[in-house]
Amino acid sequence: MSTKTISITEEAYRRLASLRERENESFSEVIKRVTGKTKLRDFFGILSKDATDELEETIIESRSKHRKARQIRLKRIERELEV
């Protein structure tokens, strides 16, 4: 595997070093880990039951409002096209 040399500031170095999860984790491993794609399952359990219920209710209400507004727009367009 080839390697590249990069220059970073002292502050950037300290921040990168602080992200090491294991003592022997390389900077390449840290960079790959923090820049990798996040999987949906990584978020499992981060919200409390109450927060989840509130979020679900908000989503349901928003979808209902959106559907109603869409129906109104479609009816208006239909009327305009009939003229």
N, C-alpha and C positions, 0 to 999 in steps of 0.2 A: 504494500500500500504506500502511495506517495504521501508526502507531507508538504505543508505550506507554512511559511513563517509570516506572522502578522505582527504589527505594532499596535499596542493599545496603551491607554493612559494608566497611571497607577490606580486611579479610582476605578476604572473599568476592570483592572486586574483584581482588585479587592472584592468588587461585586461578584465577579465570576468565581473567585475562590470561595466566597461565602455561600455559593449555591451547591457546593460539593456535598453530596449526601453521604458519601463514604470517604474515608481518609485517603484511600488509594485511587479514587475516581479521577480519571484524567480530564484535562480541560476539554478535549475532543468529546468525551462522553457527556460532560456537562452541557456543552453546546448542543449536541444532538438531542439530549433529553429535553432541554428547555425550548428548543425550536421545533421539536417534533409535533406531529398532528395530535391533537387532543381527542381522545375517544369519549363518546357520550357516556359510557359507563364510569368514566373518571368523576362524573358529577353526581353519581348515585349517592344519596344520603346526605347531601350538603344542606338541604332545606329541612326544617322541622315539619312535623305533620301539619301544624297550624298554618305555617307559611305556604306549604304545598296546597292546602285546601283553599286558602285565600287566592293564590295564583291561579288555580284551576277555575275558581268562580269568576275572576277578572277576565280570563281568557274566554269563558263561555259568554259572559255579558258583551265583550267586545265583538265576538263573532256574530252574536245576535243583532247588535246595532249595525254592523257592517252589512249583514244580509238585508235588513230593513232598508238601509240607505241605498243599497244596490237595486232593490225592487223599485223604489221610488224613482231612481235614475232611469231604469229601463222603461217604466211606464211613461215618464216624461219624453223619452226619446221616441217611443212608439207613437205618442200623440203628435209630436213634431213631424214625424215622417208621414202621418196620415194627412196632414194639411196640404 
